[in-house]
Each structure stands twice: as C-alpha cells, then as structure tokens.
Amino acid sequence: MPLKNSLKEYRAKLGVNQQEMGALAGVSRQTISQIERGDYSPSVSLALKLAKLCGVSVEDIFQYEEDE
Amino acid sequence: MKNKEFTPKQQENKKEDRKALKGFWLLMLGGFLVGILVGFLSVFLKDVWSAELLNGLTKVGSIVGIYGGYVVVTVLLVISIIMYKKSRREFADWDGEDEEVYNRMDTRVSYVSWFSQLMMIASYLFLATGAYVNLGDKERTKALLDASFSGWVVSIILVLGSMIYGLVASVIMQQKMVNFAKEMNPEKHGSVYDMKFNKKWLESCDEAEKFITYKSSYMAMQAGSYTCMILWMVCLVGMLIFEIGILPLCMVLIVWLVQTSTYALRVIYFAKHPSEVMK
C-alpha cells in the first residue's frame, strides 16, 4: 500500500523512543519501526491513535500516493 | 427461444474459466494416467517389492528407532542452544532501536521455536518406529524375546528414553525462547506451561503481528491440504502394495476434513460477526 509517513519526525519532536511510542499506542516497538520504514500501513484506528499522541491530524503524518 | 443474456461479470467469469480450463484438464488427465500406472504396477510389483522392502525397512528401523531420536534431537538442541546464546549476547548490547540487530535476534527466535517443534515431532516419530519394530509384530517380538529378553527390555527403555529426552528438550527450548521473546518485546504475555498459552500470546500481539500470524496460518493450511493429498496417494499405494490397511488413509482424510471444515466454518462465522475478526 503506497503510504508515505513522517512518524519518525513527530516521534522525535515528542522525545520518545520506538519502545515508548509503541507502549503509548498499544503496539510493539517493531510495529512502530515498520510503520516508520514504510513496511507496514497501520489500520485506521492505529493511525488515529498515533496522530492523537503526536497532537496532529492523520493527514499530517500519513500521505497517500498513487502508484505511477 | 430467446438466448440468455449474460451480465458483464458473468461474461468475465466465463472468459476466466475458459482460460484456466485447459491447464485444469491436463492436470486431471495426468493424475488419471499416473493413477492407472500405479494401479497396474502395484499388482505386478506387490510380491517383489513388498517382502524385500519391508524386510529392509525393518532392519533399518530397528537401529533408527532406538538411536535416531537421540541423534536428531541432539543435533537440533545443539543448534538451538548456539542460536539462543548468540541472541542473548546481542540482546545484552542492543540499544533498543537498531533494526538489523533486532531482526537477527527475532529470526533466531523463530528458527529455534521451529526446531523445538521439530524435536517434539521427531520424538513422536522415533517412539512409533521403535515401538513398531519391538512390539508391532507378534512373530518379530517373539523372535526378539527368544534372542535376548534383556536386550529387548533395553531397546524398549532406550526408545522410551528417546521420547522423554525429545519432549523435555523441546519444552525447555520453547520456554527459554518464549521468555527471551518476552524480554525483547515486554508487551508480550504467556507461559509455555499454560494450557491457554497460544490464546494469551495471540491476545498480546498487536495488529501487525496478528497479520503475520494469520497470513502464515493460511499458507500452512494450504500446505497442509497439498500434503494431505500427497499422503492420500502414498497411503493408497501402501494399501495396495504393502497391505497396510485402510486406517492410515482414513487418518489422513480425517485430518484433511477437519482442516478444511474448520477453515470453511470460521469463514462463515466471521462473515456474520466481522467485529470478531480483529479481536
């Protein structure tokens, strides 16, 4: 699924590591890492949870791009 | 009479079926010809193959059944211990974010979990082999007892010992790796000694981990179906050539039936209760 994201930048602004971010979002550290690398596209509920933690909207973190 | 008009989707379906039908019929024809060949050969080769092959297999089985379990389990155990210790050393130095290191440790955890399952399966296999050789045939058992009663008792003890060795090694390795996985991923819960371990472990997995489990399970189910089909053919040949009876064939079909039916009934259930899927 073509989903670009800026989660790493927002996580850095929050000042938490992947483990801590995962604990706050209720997912594993590995899932946060996979999302940041673009290897995994989160569900709507997880995307909303991450956006709320970062204090921004979902569109600020995740951008949908069509395949060429 | 007016010709039936097909909807665009029905026309697409017919086109797809026509495209795939040629390969399907070729496969059916090939299977039919192989079946006829095996059937004919089983009649001619029955007397030649069955006695000689069974004698040979029994001789091999009498050694393999006793010592095979110890060898296989020990090899798997040694490899598992090496992988476990390597992961432990890397975990002690891990900064908590290096993905390459995590992936290496995680891959080793998966392999060791697999090896511990193989140890358990191997211990069941070699118990069955040893039991068959020492107890499976009345005449052979009598011959073994007449040759040496103490030798026969030692064989039985060794066979039972190999099963206990395999099971203990498997459980201990699983326990070590599960506890290590919980240290790597603190949100995970469950003890291998708990009867509800699989349920508790899955509940502590997040959505991404559950996807991996579900996709892997689906592929395992497909592999199981193909395996059942192959085993059915092997049991059929065994029944015709080696007179192993119909029971093995029925066992394979029962496994196939349970697998297929569980999948189908679960699909029906989740279609009616979609909210249960993500739990």
Boltz contact constraints between the chains, C-beta under 6 A:
constraints:
  - contact:
      token1: [A, 18]
      token2: [B, 97]
      max_distance: 6.0
  - contact:
      token1: [A, 19]
      token2: [B, 96]
      max_distance: 6.0
  - contact:
      token1: [A, 27]
      token2: [B, 206]
      max_distance: 6.0
  - contact:
      token1: [A, 28]
      token2: [B, 185]
      max_distance: 6.0
  - contact:
      token1: [A, 28]
      token2: [B, 187]
      max_distance: 6.0
  - contact:
      token1: [A, 28]
      token2: [B, 206]
      max_distance: 6.0
  - contact:
      token1: [A, 31]
      token2: [B, 206]
      max_distance: 6.0
  - contact:
      token1: [A, 31]
      token2: [B, 208]
      max_distance: 6.0
  - contact:
      token1: [A, 33]
      token2: [B, 99]
      max_distance: 6.0
  - contact:
      token1: [A, 40]
      token2: [B, 208]
      max_distance: 6.0
  - contact:
      token1: [A, 43]
      token2: [B, 207]
      max_distance: 6.0
